[in-house]
Amino acid sequence: MMDLRISHAPEWKVRRLDDGGLALPLQISRGGQLLGTAELRLTLTAAEHLHATLCYALDGQSPPTAAPDCRKPIRYPGRRSG
């Protein structure tokens, strides 16, 4: 059985395509050895569906300390939180 792993390529950033879509960089490895890189190309509609799916999957989970700012609670001055 082939033990391939596909993961986000951390040194690359998501970029916009000429057609308005997005390209998500990926790396492919087997047994810890990098085999190559590729891009997952998404239309804006597909990217929105992926975003919504991830939001639902992450709902109720506390964000890790290294999470991006968009996952951290928003605190508004003068308002109660919660």
Order of alpha helices (4+ residues) and beta strands (2+ residues): beta-beta-beta-beta-alpha
